[in-house]
Amino acid sequence: MTKIERAEMLMRQRGHGWWSQLCEMVPELLALSGTPQPPEYHAEGDVAIHTRLAIEACPEDCDPDLLWVALLHDIGKPATTQQNEEGRITAYGHAPLAAAMAGDILSRFDLPEIRRQRIQWLIRHHTFHHSWQLDNAEALSKKQRKYLLNPDFPLLLEFLRIDSLASQGNPDGMRSYEFYKDIYLKETF
C-alpha cells in the first residue's frame, strides 16, 4: 500500500487512532491543536477539531481529492491566526498559505501533479463565498460567471458544504452553500 493509499484509507475509514496516524504522516497537523478559531463561527473548537469534523463529514465514497482538501484546507491557520485586544480572532491569508503548504505536503506523498494542482486550487479558493458577498445571482460579475464554469467548481461547492457542516454553530455556512449551489445550477444548466 502506498503512502497516498494509506492516508486516504485512514481518512475514509476513520478507525481507532486515525487522527494520530495522520499526524505522524503529516506532522504539520500537530500545530492545529490549540489554534483558536472565532467561537461565533466555530463553536466546535480549535482548528484540529474542525479539521477532524470536516474529514468526518466527507462521504466514505467521495472523490479522494475532497479528503485532502478537508485535511489541509486550514493548515495555514497556525501561522496566520491572531487575536486582537478586543479578543477577535482572525486568520487572514490562511487559504493561500494553506495551498502552498499543501503543495509541499502532497509532494512528499508523491501525489501526481495534476491532483496536487487541483487540491491546491480548491484550498486556495475555499473561502470564495466570503469575498463574493452576493445576495442575488444577477449581481454576478463576468469573472464570477467564468469561475462557475471551472470544472472543479462543483467540488469546491461540495467542500463548502463539508466545511459548513464542520463549522458547528454557524448556520450561515449552509445558507451560503445552498445559495451558491442554486446560482451554480441556474448559471450552468
N, CA and C atoms as an extended XYZ file, in Angstrom:
567
Properties=species:S:1:pos:R:3:atomname:S:1:resname:S:1:resid:I:1 pbc="F F F"
N         0.858       -1.181        0.000 N   MET     1
C         0.000        0.000        0.000 CA  MET     1
C         0.903        1.243        0.000 C   MET     1
N         0.603        2.190       -0.887 N   THR     2
C         1.390        3.418       -0.947 CA  THR     2
C         0.998        4.344        0.207 C   THR     2
N         1.841        5.357        0.426 N   LYS     3
C         1.539        6.356        1.459 CA  LYS     3
C         0.214        7.066        1.164 C   LYS     3
N        -0.020        7.356       -0.110 N   ILE     4
C        -1.270        8.017       -0.523 CA  ILE     4
C        -2.456        7.124       -0.161 C   ILE     4
N        -2.381        5.867       -0.551 N   GLU     5
C        -3.476        4.932       -0.282 CA  GLU     5
C        -3.718        4.779        1.215 C   GLU     5
N        -2.644        4.714        1.981 N   ARG     6
C        -2.790        4.557        3.444 CA  ARG     6
C        -3.478        5.787        4.049 C   ARG     6
N        -3.037        6.979        3.644 N   ALA     7
C        -3.642        8.207        4.178 CA  ALA     7
C        -5.114        8.294        3.780 C   ALA     7
N        -5.418        7.996        2.532 N   GLU     8
C        -6.812        8.055        2.075 CA  GLU     8
C        -7.672        7.013        2.776 C   GLU     8
N        -7.115        5.829        3.034 N   MET     9
C        -7.842        4.796        3.771 CA  MET     9
C        -8.142        5.281        5.194 C   MET     9
N        -7.146        5.884        5.848 N   LEU    10
C        -7.364        6.404        7.204 CA  LEU    10
C        -8.469        7.448        7.213 C   LEU    10
N        -8.462        8.338        6.223 N   MET    11
C        -9.490        9.393        6.176 CA  MET    11
C       -10.868        8.832        5.846 C   MET    11
N       -10.924        7.783        5.060 N   ARG    12
C       -12.231        7.190        4.719 CA  ARG    12
C       -12.793        6.347        5.861 C   ARG    12
N       -11.964        5.509        6.447 N   GLN    13
C       -12.451        4.551        7.435 CA  GLN    13
C       -12.532        5.130        8.835 C   GLN    13
N       -11.639        6.050        9.159 N   ARG    14
C       -11.652        6.754       10.454 CA  ARG    14
C       -11.776        5.786       11.639 C   ARG    14
N       -10.959        4.756       11.602 N   GLY    15
C       -10.944        3.786       12.704 CA  GLY    15
C       -10.176        4.323       13.899 C   GLY    15
N       -10.009        3.480       14.895 N   HIS    16
C        -9.318        3.867       16.124 CA  HIS    16
C        -7.931        4.438       15.817 C   HIS    16
N        -7.650        5.628       16.337 N   GLY    17
C        -6.334        6.246       16.192 CA  GLY    17
C        -6.056        6.866       14.835 C   GLY    17
N        -7.077        7.027       14.003 N   TRP    18
C        -6.846        7.527       12.647 CA  TRP    18
C        -6.190        8.905       12.628 C   TRP    18
N        -6.624        9.805       13.526 N   TRP    19
C        -6.072       11.168       13.526 CA  TRP    19
C        -4.596       11.145       13.937 C   TRP    19
N        -4.258       10.389       14.958 N   SER    20
C        -2.860       10.286       15.401 CA  SER    20
C        -1.972        9.743       14.294 C   SER    20
N        -2.477        8.750       13.571 N   GLN    21
C        -1.701        8.183       12.472 CA  GLN    21
C        -1.489        9.196       11.351 C   GLN    21
N        -2.523        9.991       11.068 N   LEU    22
C        -2.372       11.040       10.059 CA  LEU    22
C        -1.365       12.088       10.512 C   LEU    22
N        -1.374       12.425       11.809 N   CYS    23
C        -0.415       13.398       12.344 CA  CYS    23
C         1.019       12.891       12.232 C   CYS    23
N         1.209       11.575       12.344 N   GLU    24
C         2.543       11.006       12.143 CA  GLU    24
C         2.972       11.146       10.685 C   GLU    24
N         2.004       11.006        9.777 N   MET    25
C         2.303       11.107        8.351 CA  MET    25
C         2.464       12.565        7.905 C   MET    25
N         1.719       13.454        8.548 N   VAL    26
C         1.727       14.887        8.212 CA  VAL    26
C         1.956       15.655        9.515 C   VAL    26
N         3.185       15.811        9.946 N   PRO    27
C         3.461       16.444       11.240 CA  PRO    27
C         2.942       17.881       11.352 C   PRO    27
N         2.744       18.547       10.236 N   GLU    28
C         2.196       19.911       10.258 CA  GLU    28
C         0.814       19.969       10.899 C   GLU    28
N         0.117       18.840       10.934 N   LEU    29
C        -1.220       18.801       11.540 CA  LEU    29
C        -1.176       19.035       13.052 C   LEU    29
N        -0.063       18.713       13.673 N   LEU    30
C         0.054       18.857       15.136 CA  LEU    30
C        -0.176       20.306       15.579 C   LEU    30
N         0.221       21.272       14.768 N   ALA    31
C         0.068       22.686       15.122 CA  ALA    31
C        -1.391       23.139       15.108 C   ALA    31
N        -2.289       22.341       14.527 N   LEU    32
C        -3.708       22.711       14.504 CA  LEU    32
C        -4.317       22.642       15.900 C   LEU    32
N        -3.822       21.723       16.714 N   SER    33
C        -4.331       21.588       18.089 CA  SER    33
C        -3.952       22.828       18.883 C   SER    33
N        -4.948       23.431       19.476 N   GLY    34
C        -4.721       24.633       20.267 CA  GLY    34
C        -4.770       25.919       19.475 C   GLY    34
N        -4.859       25.844       18.160 N   THR    35
C        -5.008       27.067       17.357 CA  THR    35
C        -6.471       27.478       17.425 C   THR    35
N        -6.737       28.637       18.051 N   PRO    36
C        -8.140       29.030       18.274 CA  PRO    36
C        -8.822       29.509       17.003 C   PRO    36
N       -10.140       29.474       17.062 N   GLN    37
C       -10.984       29.991       15.991 CA  GLN    37
C       -12.074       30.836       16.633 C   GLN    37
N       -12.658       31.773       15.872 N   PRO    38
C       -13.727       32.590       16.445 CA  PRO    38
C       -14.919       31.713       16.846 C   PRO    38
N       -15.307       31.736       18.115 N   PRO    39
C       -16.390       30.842       18.558 CA  PRO    39
C       -17.730       31.132       17.885 C   PRO    39
N       -17.922       32.352       17.400 N   GLU    40
C       -19.197       32.647       16.732 CA  GLU    40
C       -19.315       31.948       15.373 C   GLU    40
N       -18.176       31.525       14.819 N   TYR    41
C       -18.189       30.782       13.556 CA  TYR    41
C       -17.770       29.331       13.728 C   TYR    41
N       -17.075       29.047       14.812 N   HIS    42
C       -16.538       27.707       15.032 CA  HIS    42
C       -16.749       27.286       16.488 C   HIS    42
N       -17.986       27.042       16.836 N   ALA    43
C       -18.304       26.626       18.204 CA  ALA    43
C       -17.717       25.254       18.524 C   ALA    43
N       -17.312       24.525       17.494 N   GLU    44
C       -16.766       23.180       17.708 CA  GLU    44
C       -15.416       23.199       18.409 C   GLU    44
N       -14.676       24.299       18.304 N   GLY    45
C       -13.385       24.380       18.995 CA  GLY    45
C       -12.241       24.763       18.087 C   GLY    45
N       -11.060       24.252       18.388 N   ASP    46
C        -9.849       24.660       17.673 CA  ASP    46
C        -9.804       24.098       16.251 C   ASP    46
N        -8.743       24.434       15.534 N   VAL    47
C        -8.621       24.049       14.128 CA  VAL    47
C        -8.517       22.533       13.965 C   VAL    47
N        -7.875       21.848       14.897 N   ALA    48
C        -7.768       20.386       14.800 CA  ALA    48
C        -9.141       19.734       14.886 C   ALA    48
N        -9.967       20.190       15.818 N   ILE    49
C       -11.324       19.629       15.942 CA  ILE    49
C       -12.108       19.887       14.661 C   ILE    49
N       -12.037       21.127       14.165 N   HIS    50
C       -12.746       21.480       12.925 CA  HIS    50
C       -12.275       20.602       11.759 C   HIS    50
N       -10.975       20.386       11.653 N   THR    51
C       -10.430       19.583       10.557 CA  THR    51
C       -10.910       18.142       10.645 C   THR    51
N       -10.893       17.580       11.847 N   ARG    52
C       -11.397       16.202       12.012 CA  ARG    52
C       -12.879       16.126       11.627 C   ARG    52
N       -13.660       17.122       12.047 N   LEU    53
C       -15.089       17.139       11.698 CA  LEU    53
C       -15.293       17.262       10.191 C   LEU    53
N       -14.437       18.033        9.527 N   ALA    54
C       -14.541       18.171        8.067 CA  ALA    54
C       -14.286       16.832        7.384 C   ALA    54
N       -13.263       16.121        7.828 N   ILE    55
C       -12.980       14.801        7.243 CA  ILE    55
C       -14.140       13.851        7.520 C   ILE    55
N       -14.665       13.884        8.740 N   GLU    56
C       -15.788       13.007        9.099 CA  GLU    56
C       -17.051       13.338        8.315 C   GLU    56
N       -17.174       14.583        7.832 N   ALA    57
C       -18.351       14.980        7.046 CA  ALA    57
C       -18.251       14.530        5.586 C   ALA    57
N       -17.074       14.092        5.167 N   CYS    58
C       -16.905       13.616        3.785 CA  CYS    58
C       -17.565       12.246        3.636 C   CYS    58
N       -18.355       12.068        2.595 N   PRO    59
C       -18.921       10.730        2.363 CA  PRO    59
C       -17.801        9.714        2.148 C   PRO    59
N       -18.017        8.498        2.589 N   GLU    60
C       -16.974        7.475        2.514 CA  GLU    60
C       -16.523        7.231        1.079 C   GLU    60
N       -17.427        7.400        0.108 N   ASP    61
C       -17.089        7.131       -1.291 CA  ASP    61
C       -16.786        8.404       -2.082 C   ASP    61
N       -16.435        9.484       -1.399 N   CYS    62
C       -16.207       10.764       -2.074 CA  CYS    62
C       -14.943       10.749       -2.926 C   CYS    62
N       -14.830       11.745       -3.756 N   ASP    63
C       -13.618       11.985       -4.538 CA  ASP    63
C       -12.444       12.056       -3.558 C   ASP    63
N       -11.362       11.327       -3.779 N   PRO    64
C       -10.257       11.366       -2.819 CA  PRO    64
C        -9.655       12.762       -2.638 C   PRO    64
N        -9.758       13.603       -3.658 N   ASP    65
C        -9.219       14.958       -3.520 CA  ASP    65
C        -9.998       15.760       -2.487 C   ASP    65
N       -11.269       15.456       -2.307 N   LEU    66
C       -12.068       16.131       -1.282 CA  LEU    66
C       -11.515       15.817        0.112 C   LEU    66
N       -11.058       14.596        0.321 N   LEU    67
C       -10.461       14.224        1.607 CA  LEU    67
C        -9.216       15.059        1.891 C   LEU    67
N        -8.367       15.220        0.870 N   TRP    68
C        -7.145       16.009        1.053 CA  TRP    68
C        -7.473       17.480        1.317 C   TRP    68
N        -8.481       17.999        0.641 N   VAL    69
C        -8.888       19.392        0.878 CA  VAL    69
C        -9.384       19.530        2.317 C   VAL    69
N       -10.200       18.591        2.760 N   ALA    70
C       -10.696       18.632        4.146 CA  ALA    70
C        -9.536       18.576        5.136 C   ALA    70
N        -8.553       17.747        4.849 N   LEU    71
C        -7.414       17.589        5.755 CA  LEU    71
C        -6.539       18.841        5.804 C   LEU    71
N        -6.327       19.482        4.662 N   LEU    72
C        -5.307       20.529        4.570 CA  LEU    72
C        -5.846       21.949        4.391 C   LEU    72
N        -7.157       22.143        4.323 N   HIS    73
C        -7.692       23.471        3.987 CA  HIS    73
C        -7.323       24.556        4.993 C   HIS    73
N        -7.133       24.201        6.242 N   ASP    74
C        -6.792       25.193        7.276 CA  ASP    74
C        -5.384       25.009        7.835 C   ASP    74
N        -4.528       24.304        7.122 N   ILE    75
C        -3.171       24.031        7.606 CA  ILE    75
C        -2.368       25.332        7.779 C   ILE    75
N        -2.797       26.400        7.133 N   GLY    76
C        -2.126       27.694        7.260 CA  GLY    76
C        -2.582       28.523        8.446 C   GLY    76
N        -3.601       28.080        9.157 N   LYS    77
C        -4.118       28.882       10.273 CA  LYS    77
C        -3.146       29.039       11.439 C   LYS    77
N        -2.382       28.030       11.832 N   PRO    78
C        -1.462       28.264       12.947 CA  PRO    78
C        -0.506       29.443       12.705 C   PRO    78
N        -0.078       29.624       11.477 N   ALA    79
C         0.873       30.699       11.164 CA  ALA    79
C         0.203       32.059       10.957 C   ALA    79
N        -1.113       32.072       10.732 N   THR    80
C        -1.794       33.331       10.409 CA  THR    80
C        -2.789       33.795       11.471 C   THR    80
N        -3.081       32.953       12.433 N   THR    81
C        -4.099       33.302       13.432 CA  THR    81
C        -3.569       34.354       14.398 C   THR    81
N        -4.403       35.375       14.592 N   GLN    82
C        -4.087       36.454       15.529 CA  GLN    82
C        -5.333       36.772       16.347 C   GLN    82
N        -5.124       37.287       17.531 N   GLN    83
C        -6.220       37.735       18.382 CA  GLN    83
C        -5.909       39.175       18.786 C   GLN    83
N        -6.857       40.088       18.488 N   ASN    84
C        -6.607       41.488       18.815 CA  ASN    84
C        -6.978       41.793       20.263 C   ASN    84
N        -6.792       43.052       20.664 N   GLU    85
C        -7.032       43.461       22.060 CA  GLU    85
C        -8.468       43.216       22.511 C   GLU    85
N        -9.409       43.306       21.562 N   GLU    86
C       -10.822       43.063       21.905 CA  GLU    86
C       -11.160       41.573       21.955 C   GLU    86
N       -10.191       40.748       21.610 N   GLY    87
C       -10.415       39.302       21.651 CA  GLY    87
C       -10.831       38.693       20.324 C   GLY    87
N       -10.964       39.508       19.270 N   ARG    88
C       -11.382       38.997       17.964 CA  ARG    88
C       -10.262       38.163       17.354 C   ARG    88
N       -10.623       36.963       16.898 N   ILE    89
C        -9.669       36.026       16.302 CA  ILE    89
C        -9.818       36.075       14.782 C   ILE    89
N        -8.685       36.233       14.089 N   THR    90
C        -8.683       36.220       12.629 CA  THR    90
C        -7.557       35.319       12.138 C   THR    90
N        -7.669       34.913       10.886 N   ALA    91
C        -6.619       34.110       10.235 CA  ALA    91
C        -6.498       34.574        8.787 C   ALA    91
N        -6.348       35.883        8.597 N   TYR    92
C        -6.245       36.437        7.248 CA  TYR    92
C        -5.063       35.820        6.508 C   TYR    92
N        -5.321       35.435        5.264 N   GLY    93
C        -4.265       34.854        4.440 CA  GLY    93
C        -4.030       33.370        4.649 C   GLY    93
N        -4.874       32.736        5.459 N   HIS    94
C        -4.624       31.312        5.709 CA  HIS    94
C        -4.839       30.445        4.475 C   HIS    94
N        -5.761       30.810        3.592 N   ALA    95
C        -6.060       29.954        2.435 CA  ALA    95
C        -4.892       29.890        1.440 C   ALA    95
N        -4.305       31.022        1.018 N   PRO    96
C        -3.155       30.895        0.106 CA  PRO    96
C        -1.951       30.205        0.761 C   PRO    96
N        -1.739       30.465        2.043 N   LEU    97
C        -0.641       29.790        2.739 CA  LEU    97
C        -0.923       28.292        2.817 C   LEU    97
N        -2.152       27.921        3.133 N   ALA    98
C        -2.524       26.500        3.200 CA  ALA    98
C        -2.328       25.823        1.846 C   ALA    98
N        -2.670       26.517        0.770 N   ALA    99
C        -2.493       25.940       -0.569 CA  ALA    99
C        -1.009       25.674       -0.848 C   ALA    99
N        -0.151       26.625       -0.479 N   ALA   100
C         1.288       26.435       -0.678 CA  ALA   100
C         1.814       25.286        0.179 C   ALA   100
N         1.400       25.255        1.442 N   MET   101
C         1.835       24.171        2.329 CA  MET   101
C         1.335       22.825        1.822 C   MET   101
N         0.098       22.795        1.322 N   ALA   102
C        -0.465       21.552        0.792 CA  ALA   102
C         0.370       21.038       -0.375 C   ALA   102
N         0.835       21.958       -1.225 N   GLY   103
C         1.684       21.544       -2.337 CA  GLY   103
C         2.934       20.822       -1.850 C   GLY   103
N         3.556       21.376       -0.815 N   ASP   104
C         4.756       20.738       -0.249 CA  ASP   104
C         4.424       19.377        0.369 C   ASP   104
N         3.361       19.335        1.135 N   ILE   105
C         2.965       18.088        1.806 CA  ILE   105
C         2.619       17.014        0.777 C   ILE   105
N         1.827       17.382       -0.220 N   LEU   106
C         1.391       16.410       -1.228 CA  LEU   106
C         2.560       15.948       -2.100 C   LEU   106
N         3.564       16.795       -2.269 N   SER   107
C         4.780       16.389       -2.995 CA  SER   107
C         5.508       15.290       -2.231 C   SER   107
N         5.527       15.404       -0.911 N   ARG   108
C         6.166       14.354       -0.097 CA  ARG   108
C         5.454       13.011       -0.264 C   ARG   108
N         4.158       13.070       -0.555 N   PHE   109
C         3.374       11.851       -0.762 CA  PHE   109
C         3.481       11.346       -2.207 C   PHE   109
N         4.200       12.086       -3.028 N   ASP   110
C         4.314       11.770       -4.463 CA  ASP   110
C         2.957       11.729       -5.160 C   ASP   110
N         2.068       12.615       -4.714 N   LEU   111
C         0.765       12.718       -5.371 CA  LEU   111
C         0.991       13.290       -6.771 C   LEU   111
N         0.337       12.750       -7.785 N   PRO   112
C         0.530       13.264       -9.147 CA  PRO   112
C         0.273       14.780       -9.225 C   PRO   112
N         1.056       15.442      -10.052 N   GLU   113
C         0.996       16.901      -10.193 CA  GLU   113
C        -0.415       17.408      -10.489 C   GLU   113
N        -1.138       16.731      -11.340 N   ILE   114
C        -2.496       17.182      -11.711 CA  ILE   114
C        -3.405       17.213      -10.486 C   ILE   114
N        -3.270       16.221       -9.615 N   ARG   115
C        -4.070       16.189       -8.388 CA  ARG   115
C        -3.601       17.260       -7.410 C   ARG   115
N        -2.278       17.428       -7.286 N   ARG   116
C        -1.749       18.469       -6.390 CA  ARG   116
C        -2.283       19.833       -6.795 C   ARG   116
N        -2.237       20.127       -8.082 N   GLN   117
C        -2.707       21.434       -8.555 CA  GLN   117
C        -4.195       21.614       -8.283 C   GLN   117
N        -4.961       20.577       -8.497 N   ARG   118
C        -6.408       20.646       -8.246 CA  ARG   118
C        -6.681       20.894       -6.766 C   ARG   118
N        -6.044       20.136       -5.894 N   ILE   119
C        -6.243       20.271       -4.450 CA  ILE   119
C        -5.809       21.658       -3.993 C   ILE   119
N        -4.676       22.138       -4.504 N   GLN   120
C        -4.206       23.471       -4.132 CA  GLN   120
C        -5.193       24.542       -4.582 C   GLN   120
N        -5.756       24.415       -5.780 N   TRP   121
C        -6.742       25.381       -6.259 CA  TRP   121
C        -7.960       25.388       -5.326 C   TRP   121
N        -8.426       24.210       -4.972 N   LEU   122
C        -9.598       24.106       -4.098 CA  LEU   122
C        -9.314       24.726       -2.729 C   LEU   122
N        -8.155       24.476       -2.172 N   ILE   123
C        -7.805       25.048       -0.867 CA  ILE   123
C        -7.665       26.562       -0.973 C   ILE   123
N        -6.978       27.040       -2.007 N   ARG   124
C        -6.765       28.480       -2.180 CA  ARG   124
C        -8.097       29.230       -2.258 C   ARG   124
N        -9.107       28.591       -2.845 N   HIS   125
C       -10.387       29.263       -3.083 CA  HIS   125
C       -11.510       28.827       -2.140 C   HIS   125
N       -11.182       28.082       -1.073 N   HIS   126
C       -12.256       27.531       -0.231 CA  HIS   126
C       -13.042       28.602        0.529 C   HIS   126
N       -12.552       29.821        0.559 N   THR   127
C       -13.292       30.908        1.227 CA  THR   127
C       -13.895       31.877        0.205 C   THR   127
N       -14.084       31.427       -1.037 N   PHE   128
C       -14.582       32.302       -2.102 CA  PHE   128
C       -15.866       33.022       -1.715 C   PHE   128
N       -16.737       32.339       -0.989 N   HIS   129
C       -18.050       32.902       -0.658 CA  HIS   129
C       -17.941       34.125        0.252 C   HIS   129
N       -16.859       34.234        1.004 N   HIS   130
C       -16.674       35.420        1.855 CA  HIS   130
C       -16.339       36.647        1.016 C   HIS   130
N       -15.558       36.469       -0.025 N   SER   131
C       -15.171       37.617       -0.844 CA  SER   131
C       -16.244       37.993       -1.862 C   SER   131
N       -17.044       37.035       -2.294 N   TRP   132
C       -18.067       37.353       -3.290 CA  TRP   132
C       -19.185       38.205       -2.691 C   TRP   132
N       -19.624       37.883       -1.502 N   GLN   133
C       -20.643       38.670       -0.794 CA  GLN   133
C       -21.863       38.991       -1.661 C   GLN   133
N       -22.390       37.987       -2.331 N   LEU   134
C       -23.551       38.192       -3.205 CA  LEU   134
C       -24.850       37.981       -2.434 C   LEU   134
N       -25.890       38.669       -2.894 N   ASP   135
C       -27.215       38.404       -2.329 CA  ASP   135
C       -28.215       38.002       -3.409 C   ASP   135
N       -27.779       38.028       -4.693 N   ASN   136
C       -28.629       37.520       -5.774 CA  ASN   136
C       -27.758       37.189       -6.981 C   ASN   136
N       -28.259       36.303       -7.829 N   ALA   137
C       -27.491       35.827       -8.976 CA  ALA   137
C       -27.224       36.928       -9.993 C   ALA   137
N       -28.103       37.907      -10.067 N   GLU   138
C       -27.942       38.993      -11.035 CA  GLU   138
C       -26.694       39.830      -10.744 C   GLU   138
N       -26.207       39.774       -9.513 N   ALA   139
C       -25.033       40.563       -9.130 CA  ALA   139
C       -23.715       39.898       -9.538 C   ALA   139
N       -23.769       38.703      -10.116 N   LEU   140
C       -22.548       38.018      -10.550 CA  LEU   140
C       -21.812       38.834      -11.601 C   LEU   140
N       -20.519       38.978      -11.437 N   SER   141
C       -19.697       39.644      -12.442 CA  SER   141
C       -19.348       38.639      -13.547 C   SER   141
N       -18.797       39.132      -14.646 N   LYS   142
C       -18.357       38.238      -15.722 CA  LYS   142
C       -17.282       37.290      -15.203 C   LYS   142
N       -16.394       37.808      -14.375 N   LYS   143
C       -15.324       36.984      -13.817 CA  LYS   143
C       -15.910       35.871      -12.938 C   LYS   143
N       -16.926       36.194      -12.129 N   GLN   144
C       -17.547       35.188      -11.272 CA  GLN   144
C       -18.300       34.155      -12.101 C   GLN   144
N       -18.968       34.596      -13.170 N   ARG   145
C       -19.665       33.643      -14.045 CA  ARG   145
C       -18.658       32.668      -14.669 C   ARG   145
N       -17.497       33.188      -15.081 N   LYS   146
C       -16.453       32.340      -15.655 CA  LYS   146
C       -15.941       31.352      -14.606 C   LYS   146
N       -15.790       31.819      -13.395 N   TYR   147
C       -15.329       31.000      -12.270 CA  TYR   147
C       -16.253       29.794      -12.070 C   TYR   147
N       -17.565       30.026      -12.212 N   LEU   148
C       -18.544       28.944      -12.051 CA  LEU   148
C       -18.347       27.835      -13.088 C   LEU   148
N       -17.736       28.176      -14.218 N   LEU   149
C       -17.529       27.204      -15.284 CA  LEU   149
C       -16.267       26.371      -15.099 C   LEU   149
N       -15.453       26.706      -14.105 N   ASN   150
C       -14.268       25.911      -13.827 CA  ASN   150
C       -14.714       24.479      -13.548 C   ASN   150
N       -14.088       23.491      -14.188 N   PRO   151
C       -14.529       22.100      -13.976 CA  PRO   151
C       -14.427       21.636      -12.527 C   PRO   151
N       -13.632       22.326      -11.713 N   ASP   152
C       -13.501       21.938      -10.310 CA  ASP   152
C       -14.454       22.697       -9.387 C   ASP   152
N       -15.260       23.621       -9.945 N   PHE   153
C       -16.174       24.375       -9.090 CA  PHE   153
C       -17.175       23.468       -8.363 C   PHE   153
N       -17.731       22.423       -8.993 N   PRO   154
C       -18.648       21.553       -8.245 CA  PRO   154
C       -17.996       20.926       -6.997 C   PRO   154
N       -16.716       20.569       -7.089 N   LEU   155
C       -16.039       20.003       -5.917 CA  LEU   155
C       -15.783       21.086       -4.868 C   LEU   155
N       -15.496       22.311       -5.331 N   LEU   156
C       -15.351       23.433       -4.401 CA  LEU   156
C       -16.665       23.673       -3.670 C   LEU   156
N       -17.754       23.592       -4.387 N   LEU   157
C       -19.074       23.755       -3.792 CA  LEU   157
C       -19.355       22.641       -2.779 C   LEU   157
N       -18.976       21.422       -3.126 N   GLU   158
C       -19.149       20.306       -2.187 CA  GLU   158
C       -18.293       20.522       -0.944 C   GLU   158
N       -17.092       21.094       -1.128 N   PHE   159
C       -16.284       21.365        0.053 CA  PHE   159
C       -16.892       22.475        0.902 C   PHE   159
N       -17.540       23.448        0.290 N   LEU   160
C       -18.242       24.473        1.073 CA  LEU   160
C       -19.281       23.803        1.976 C   LEU   160
N       -19.979       22.795        1.447 N   ARG   161
C       -20.952       22.052        2.251 CA  ARG   161
C       -20.252       21.331        3.403 C   ARG   161
N       -19.154       20.649        3.103 N   ILE   162
C       -18.398       19.897        4.120 CA  ILE   162
C       -17.872       20.852        5.197 C   ILE   162
N       -17.264       21.949        4.772 N   ASP   163
C       -16.692       22.928        5.702 CA  ASP   163
C       -17.793       23.520        6.579 C   ASP   163
N       -18.952       23.752        5.987 N   SER   164
C       -20.084       24.303        6.747 CA  SER   164
C       -20.587       23.316        7.792 C   SER   164
N       -20.660       22.045        7.426 N   LEU   165
C       -21.081       21.027        8.391 CA  LEU   165
C       -20.103       20.933        9.555 C   LEU   165
N       -18.820       21.155        9.271 N   ALA   166
C       -17.788       21.066       10.305 CA  ALA   166
C       -17.690       22.338       11.149 C   ALA   166
N       -18.355       23.399       10.705 N   SER   167
C       -18.358       24.675       11.445 CA  SER   167
C       -19.611       24.720       12.308 C   SER   167
N       -19.593       23.981       13.370 N   GLN   168
C       -20.791       23.820       14.198 CA  GLN   168
C       -21.186       25.137       14.850 C   GLN   168
N       -22.474       25.377       14.840 N   GLY   169
C       -22.989       26.584       15.455 CA  GLY   169
C       -23.031       27.769       14.503 C   GLY   169
N       -22.699       27.557       13.223 N   ASN   170
C       -22.723       28.642       12.249 CA  ASN   170
C       -23.680       28.286       11.113 C   ASN   170
N       -24.968       28.674       11.239 N   PRO   171
C       -25.945       28.325       10.209 CA  PRO   171
C       -25.721       29.064        8.891 C   PRO   171
N       -24.942       30.153        8.912 N   ASP   172
C       -24.706       30.896        7.680 CA  ASP   172
C       -23.969       30.068        6.640 C   ASP   172
N       -23.137       29.147        7.076 N   GLY   173
C       -22.385       28.317        6.140 CA  GLY   173
C       -23.289       27.512        5.235 C   GLY   173
N       -24.262       26.836        5.793 N   MET   174
C       -25.171       26.033        4.969 CA  MET   174
C       -26.046       26.931        4.098 C   MET   174
N       -26.414       28.109        4.605 N   ARG   175
C       -27.164       29.049        3.764 CA  ARG   175
C       -26.315       29.476        2.575 C   ARG   175
N       -25.019       29.731        2.805 N   SER   176
C       -24.113       30.089        1.711 CA  SER   176
C       -24.015       28.943        0.705 C   SER   176
N       -23.879       27.738        1.205 N   TYR   177
C       -23.804       26.572        0.312 CA  TYR   177
C       -25.053       26.492       -0.563 C   TYR   177
N       -26.225       26.558        0.042 N   GLU   178
C       -27.478       26.465       -0.714 CA  GLU   178
C       -27.590       27.601       -1.734 C   GLU   178
N       -27.221       28.808       -1.316 N   PHE   179
C       -27.283       29.976       -2.187 CA  PHE   179
C       -26.382       29.793       -3.411 C   PHE   179
N       -25.128       29.423       -3.194 N   TYR   180
C       -24.201       29.266       -4.317 CA  TYR   180
C       -24.490       28.026       -5.138 C   TYR   180
N       -25.037       26.994       -4.529 N   LYS   181
C       -25.457       25.824       -5.298 CA  LYS   181
C       -26.574       26.215       -6.258 C   LYS   181
N       -27.552       26.986       -5.774 N   ASP   182
C       -28.646       27.446       -6.641 CA  ASP   182
C       -28.119       28.308       -7.784 C   ASP   182
N       -27.197       29.215       -7.479 N   ILE   183
C       -26.621       30.062       -8.514 CA  ILE   183
C       -25.887       29.197       -9.544 C   ILE   183
N       -25.095       28.253       -9.062 N   TYR   184
C       -24.348       27.374       -9.967 CA  TYR   184
C       -25.301       26.619      -10.886 C   TYR   184
N       -26.355       26.056      -10.329 N   LEU   185
C       -27.292       25.280      -11.142 CA  LEU   185
C       -28.006       26.168      -12.163 C   LEU   185
N       -28.370       27.372      -11.776 N   LYS   186
C       -29.041       28.289      -12.706 CA  LYS   186
C       -28.109       28.759      -13.819 C   LYS   186
N       -26.855       28.981      -13.471 N   GLU   187
C       -25.903       29.528      -14.432 CA  GLU   187
C       -25.321       28.471      -15.386 C   GLU   187
N       -25.309       27.227      -14.973 N   THR   188
C       -24.616       26.225      -15.784 CA  THR   188
C       -25.537       25.195      -16.427 C   THR   188
N       -26.786       25.175      -16.050 N   PHE   189
C       -27.696       24.182      -16.653 CA  PHE   189
C       -28.876       24.842      -17.322 C   PHE   189
